[in-house]
């Protein structure tokens, strides 16, 4: 005896909306029914028009999304994020260079060697100890505030 639920399932499958692939109903030599997308040589039956169930509202609604616009907006955000990342990388690189320069100057000031430069007249002028200590203290504070690395 045939199960009534099986009949309902087959009727529902047959009455569904069209699918892009062609389906075939095949009954083998034992009488078992199979559904396949390729009919075999021993397949008894034929093509079956299987359609999906309609929506519960009874109406098929078009997508309201603008997928092209959404993709364009996504790409714009990616470009903006990449620019922001590049700007941050440039700022970080500039900060590292400033910090390296300050570290270098601080090392020279605290090395204990006399520091000198040549003035406009071509004479050698040395940095006074008070000026050296003032500049070293200023650099130490700047390094503590601006250079966490």
SEMAR-558880 format. One record per residue (C-alpha): residue in three letters; chain; x, y, z. Coordinates in pm, 1 decimal. Layout:
N
<mifi = ALA, nunu = A, X = X, Y = Y, Z = Z>
...
This chain:
149
<mifi = UNK, nunu = A, X = 0.0, Y = 0.0, Z = 0.0>
<mifi = UNK, nunu = A, X = 125.6, Y = 346.6, Z = -88.4>
<mifi = UNK, nunu = A, X = 187.2, Y = 592.6, Z = 192.1>
<mifi = UNK, nunu = A, X = -40.2, Y = 900.0, Z = 152.8>
<mifi = UNK, nunu = A, X = 240.6, Y = 1128.9, Z = 273.5>
<mifi = UNK, nunu = A, X = 463.8, Y = 1003.0, Z = -6.4>
<mifi = UNK, nunu = A, X = 194.6, Y = 1092.5, Z = -259.5>
<mifi = UNK, nunu = A, X = 162.5, Y = 1440.4, Z = -106.8>
<mifi = UNK, nunu = A, X = 541.6, Y = 1485.5, Z = -117.4>
<mifi = UNK, nunu = A, X = 557.5, Y = 1379.5, Z = -483.2>
<mifi = UNK, nunu = A, X = 267.3, Y = 1606.5, Z = -576.1>
<mifi = UNK, nunu = A, X = 432.4, Y = 1896.4, Z = -390.6>
<mifi = UNK, nunu = A, X = 763.1, Y = 1827.4, Z = -565.8>
<mifi = UNK, nunu = A, X = 596.3, Y = 1809.5, Z = -904.7>
<mifi = UNK, nunu = A, X = 397.0, Y = 2129.7, Z = -851.1>
<mifi = UNK, nunu = A, X = 702.6, Y = 2337.7, Z = -747.3>
<mifi = UNK, nunu = A, X = 828.5, Y = 2628.6, Z = -968.0>
<mifi = UNK, nunu = A, X = 1074.0, Y = 2545.8, Z = -1248.4>
<mifi = UNK, nunu = A, X = 1435.7, Y = 2473.9, Z = -1166.7>
<mifi = UNK, nunu = A, X = 1713.8, Y = 2535.8, Z = -1417.0>
<mifi = UNK, nunu = A, X = 1805.3, Y = 2167.1, Z = -1440.4>
<mifi = UNK, nunu = A, X = 1578.2, Y = 1907.1, Z = -1597.5>
<mifi = UNK, nunu = A, X = 1474.5, Y = 1630.9, Z = -1357.5>
<mifi = UNK, nunu = A, X = 1377.7, Y = 1274.9, Z = -1449.1>
<mifi = UNK, nunu = A, X = 1164.7, Y = 1023.3, Z = -1267.1>
<mifi = UNK, nunu = A, X = 1310.8, Y = 673.8, Z = -1289.0>
<mifi = UNK, nunu = A, X = 1155.4, Y = 351.6, Z = -1165.1>
<mifi = UNK, nunu = A, X = 1405.0, Y = 65.5, Z = -1129.3>
<mifi = UNK, nunu = A, X = 1335.9, Y = -309.1, Z = -1175.9>
<mifi = UNK, nunu = A, X = 1228.6, Y = -343.5, Z = -809.4>
<mifi = UNK, nunu = A, X = 971.6, Y = -65.8, Z = -851.1>
<mifi = UNK, nunu = A, X = 1162.3, Y = 191.9, Z = -646.8>
<mifi = UNK, nunu = A, X = 1121.7, Y = 547.6, Z = -774.4>
<mifi = UNK, nunu = A, X = 1428.8, Y = 773.1, Z = -801.8>
<mifi = UNK, nunu = A, X = 1460.4, Y = 1131.3, Z = -916.8>
<mifi = UNK, nunu = A, X = 1777.8, Y = 1230.5, Z = -1103.2>
<mifi = UNK, nunu = A, X = 1913.2, Y = 1496.1, Z = -1335.5>
<mifi = UNK, nunu = A, X = 2041.6, Y = 1236.1, Z = -1587.3>
<mifi = UNK, nunu = A, X = 1825.6, Y = 951.1, Z = -1713.6>
<mifi = UNK, nunu = A, X = 1994.1, Y = 610.9, Z = -1714.8>
<mifi = UNK, nunu = A, X = 1937.9, Y = 334.1, Z = -1973.6>
<mifi = UNK, nunu = A, X = 1730.1, Y = 133.1, Z = -1725.4>
<mifi = UNK, nunu = A, X = 1523.3, Y = 440.2, Z = -1637.7>
<mifi = UNK, nunu = A, X = 1152.5, Y = 386.1, Z = -1684.6>
<mifi = UNK, nunu = A, X = 961.2, Y = 709.4, Z = -1658.4>
<mifi = UNK, nunu = A, X = 1032.6, Y = 1044.7, Z = -1809.0>
<mifi = UNK, nunu = A, X = 1108.4, Y = 1407.5, Z = -1753.9>
<mifi = UNK, nunu = A, X = 940.5, Y = 1567.4, Z = -1455.1>
<mifi = UNK, nunu = A, X = 861.5, Y = 1936.5, Z = -1419.2>
<mifi = UNK, nunu = A, X = 959.2, Y = 2015.2, Z = -1057.0>
<mifi = UNK, nunu = A, X = 887.7, Y = 2364.6, Z = -929.7>
<mifi = UNK, nunu = A, X = 962.2, Y = 2526.6, Z = -593.4>
<mifi = UNK, nunu = A, X = 678.0, Y = 2606.4, Z = -357.4>
<mifi = UNK, nunu = A, X = 537.7, Y = 2958.0, Z = -401.1>
<mifi = UNK, nunu = A, X = 593.1, Y = 3207.6, Z = -117.4>
<mifi = UNK, nunu = A, X = 337.2, Y = 3201.6, Z = 161.5>
<mifi = UNK, nunu = A, X = 221.7, Y = 3551.1, Z = 66.5>
<mifi = UNK, nunu = A, X = 148.2, Y = 3425.2, Z = -282.8>
<mifi = UNK, nunu = A, X = 354.1, Y = 3703.8, Z = -442.2>
<mifi = UNK, nunu = A, X = 708.3, Y = 3688.6, Z = -568.0>
<mifi = UNK, nunu = A, X = 881.7, Y = 4013.8, Z = -472.5>
<mifi = UNK, nunu = A, X = 1177.0, Y = 4167.9, Z = -649.8>
<mifi = UNK, nunu = A, X = 1489.5, Y = 4239.5, Z = -447.4>
<mifi = UNK, nunu = A, X = 1491.3, Y = 4597.1, Z = -330.2>
<mifi = UNK, nunu = A, X = 1867.4, Y = 4596.9, Z = -274.8>
<mifi = UNK, nunu = A, X = 2095.0, Y = 4779.1, Z = -514.2>
<mifi = UNK, nunu = A, X = 2379.2, Y = 4526.5, Z = -526.4>
<mifi = UNK, nunu = A, X = 2587.4, Y = 4732.8, Z = -768.9>
<mifi = UNK, nunu = A, X = 2554.0, Y = 5036.8, Z = -544.9>
<mifi = UNK, nunu = A, X = 2632.6, Y = 4829.6, Z = -236.5>
<mifi = UNK, nunu = A, X = 2947.3, Y = 4692.6, Z = -404.6>
<mifi = UNK, nunu = A, X = 3051.6, Y = 5043.7, Z = -508.6>
<mifi = UNK, nunu = A, X = 3000.4, Y = 5169.5, Z = -151.9>
<mifi = UNK, nunu = A, X = 3202.0, Y = 4874.7, Z = -15.1>
<mifi = UNK, nunu = A, X = 3490.8, Y = 4949.7, Z = -252.6>
<mifi = UNK, nunu = A, X = 3478.2, Y = 5319.1, Z = -156.8>
<mifi = UNK, nunu = A, X = 3504.3, Y = 5226.4, Z = 212.5>
<mifi = UNK, nunu = A, X = 3796.9, Y = 4993.2, Z = 136.2>
<mifi = UNK, nunu = A, X = 3983.2, Y = 5268.7, Z = -50.2>
<mifi = UNK, nunu = A, X = 3911.4, Y = 5515.1, Z = 230.9>
<mifi = UNK, nunu = A, X = 4035.4, Y = 5266.0, Z = 492.0>
<mifi = UNK, nunu = A, X = 4350.5, Y = 5196.0, Z = 286.9>
<mifi = UNK, nunu = A, X = 4422.0, Y = 5570.4, Z = 258.0>
<mifi = UNK, nunu = A, X = 4369.5, Y = 5614.2, Z = 630.8>
<mifi = UNK, nunu = A, X = 4604.7, Y = 5321.1, Z = 700.6>
<mifi = UNK, nunu = A, X = 4867.6, Y = 5471.7, Z = 468.4>
<mifi = UNK, nunu = A, X = 4834.3, Y = 5812.0, Z = 636.9>
<mifi = UNK, nunu = A, X = 4874.2, Y = 5652.2, Z = 979.2>
<mifi = UNK, nunu = A, X = 5178.9, Y = 5457.2, Z = 857.6>
<mifi = UNK, nunu = A, X = 5336.4, Y = 5778.5, Z = 720.4>
<mifi = UNK, nunu = A, X = 5269.3, Y = 5961.1, Z = 1048.2>
<mifi = UNK, nunu = A, X = 5414.9, Y = 5674.6, Z = 1250.1>
<mifi = UNK, nunu = A, X = 5721.4, Y = 5662.7, Z = 1025.3>
<mifi = UNK, nunu = A, X = 5773.6, Y = 6040.3, Z = 1062.3>
<mifi = UNK, nunu = A, X = 5734.6, Y = 6010.6, Z = 1439.7>
<mifi = UNK, nunu = A, X = 5992.4, Y = 5728.7, Z = 1449.5>
<mifi = UNK, nunu = A, X = 6238.2, Y = 5941.1, Z = 1249.6>
<mifi = UNK, nunu = A, X = 6186.6, Y = 6239.4, Z = 1485.9>
<mifi = UNK, nunu = A, X = 6235.2, Y = 6012.6, Z = 1786.6>
<mifi = UNK, nunu = A, X = 6551.7, Y = 5861.8, Z = 1639.3>
<mifi = UNK, nunu = A, X = 6687.6, Y = 6211.6, Z = 1579.1>
<mifi = UNK, nunu = A, X = 6604.4, Y = 6318.7, Z = 1934.7>
<mifi = UNK, nunu = A, X = 6761.6, Y = 5999.9, Z = 2076.5>
<mifi = UNK, nunu = A, X = 7074.3, Y = 6065.7, Z = 1874.1>
<mifi = UNK, nunu = A, X = 7098.8, Y = 6425.8, Z = 1992.5>
<mifi = UNK, nunu = A, X = 7032.9, Y = 6321.8, Z = 2353.7>
<mifi = UNK, nunu = A, X = 7311.6, Y = 6060.1, Z = 2329.0>
<mifi = UNK, nunu = A, X = 7553.7, Y = 6324.7, Z = 2197.8>
<mifi = UNK, nunu = A, X = 7459.2, Y = 6568.8, Z = 2476.2>
<mifi = UNK, nunu = A, X = 7498.0, Y = 6309.9, Z = 2753.2>
<mifi = UNK, nunu = A, X = 7813.0, Y = 6142.4, Z = 2615.9>
<mifi = UNK, nunu = A, X = 8049.9, Y = 6364.7, Z = 2815.3>
<mifi = UNK, nunu = A, X = 8239.9, Y = 6479.8, Z = 2505.8>
<mifi = UNK, nunu = A, X = 8267.5, Y = 6845.1, Z = 2424.3>
<mifi = UNK, nunu = A, X = 8027.2, Y = 6951.6, Z = 2152.7>
<mifi = UNK, nunu = A, X = 8120.7, Y = 7220.7, Z = 1914.0>
<mifi = UNK, nunu = A, X = 8024.3, Y = 7380.5, Z = 1587.7>
<mifi = UNK, nunu = A, X = 8174.0, Y = 7627.9, Z = 1345.7>
<mifi = UNK, nunu = A, X = 8028.9, Y = 7978.7, Z = 1355.7>
<mifi = UNK, nunu = A, X = 7989.5, Y = 8226.8, Z = 1066.4>
<mifi = UNK, nunu = A, X = 8349.1, Y = 8348.5, Z = 1104.1>
<mifi = UNK, nunu = A, X = 8482.4, Y = 7993.3, Z = 1071.9>
<mifi = UNK, nunu = A, X = 8576.4, Y = 7971.3, Z = 1440.2>
<mifi = UNK, nunu = A, X = 8514.4, Y = 7665.1, Z = 1651.8>
<mifi = UNK, nunu = A, X = 8255.9, Y = 7738.2, Z = 1924.7>
<mifi = UNK, nunu = A, X = 8178.1, Y = 7488.1, Z = 2203.6>
<mifi = UNK, nunu = A, X = 7841.7, Y = 7435.6, Z = 2375.4>
<mifi = UNK, nunu = A, X = 7839.9, Y = 7557.7, Z = 2736.9>
<mifi = UNK, nunu = A, X = 7760.7, Y = 7301.0, Z = 3007.3>
<mifi = UNK, nunu = A, X = 7448.3, Y = 7489.9, Z = 3120.9>
<mifi = UNK, nunu = A, X = 7313.7, Y = 7497.5, Z = 2764.4>
<mifi = UNK, nunu = A, X = 7397.0, Y = 7128.9, Z = 2723.2>
<mifi = UNK, nunu = A, X = 7212.3, Y = 7033.4, Z = 3045.1>
<mifi = UNK, nunu = A, X = 6910.5, Y = 7251.4, Z = 2955.5>
<mifi = UNK, nunu = A, X = 6882.7, Y = 7095.1, Z = 2608.4>
<mifi = UNK, nunu = A, X = 6934.6, Y = 6741.1, Z = 2745.4>
<mifi = UNK, nunu = A, X = 6655.1, Y = 6793.9, Z = 3002.3>
<mifi = UNK, nunu = A, X = 6425.8, Y = 6931.8, Z = 2731.1>
<mifi = UNK, nunu = A, X = 6498.9, Y = 6632.6, Z = 2504.2>
<mifi = UNK, nunu = A, X = 6446.5, Y = 6385.7, Z = 2788.9>
<mifi = UNK, nunu = A, X = 6100.1, Y = 6532.5, Z = 2853.7>
<mifi = UNK, nunu = A, X = 6014.0, Y = 6535.8, Z = 2483.0>
<mifi = UNK, nunu = A, X = 6127.3, Y = 6174.0, Z = 2445.9>
<mifi = UNK, nunu = A, X = 5914.4, Y = 6066.5, Z = 2743.1>
<mifi = UNK, nunu = A, X = 5604.5, Y = 6240.1, Z = 2601.4>
<mifi = UNK, nunu = A, X = 5640.5, Y = 6176.9, Z = 2228.2>
<mifi = UNK, nunu = A, X = 5835.8, Y = 5853.0, Z = 2191.4>
<mifi = UNK, nunu = A, X = 5670.1, Y = 5553.0, Z = 2357.8>
<mifi = UNK, nunu = A, X = 5892.2, Y = 5310.7, Z = 2164.0>
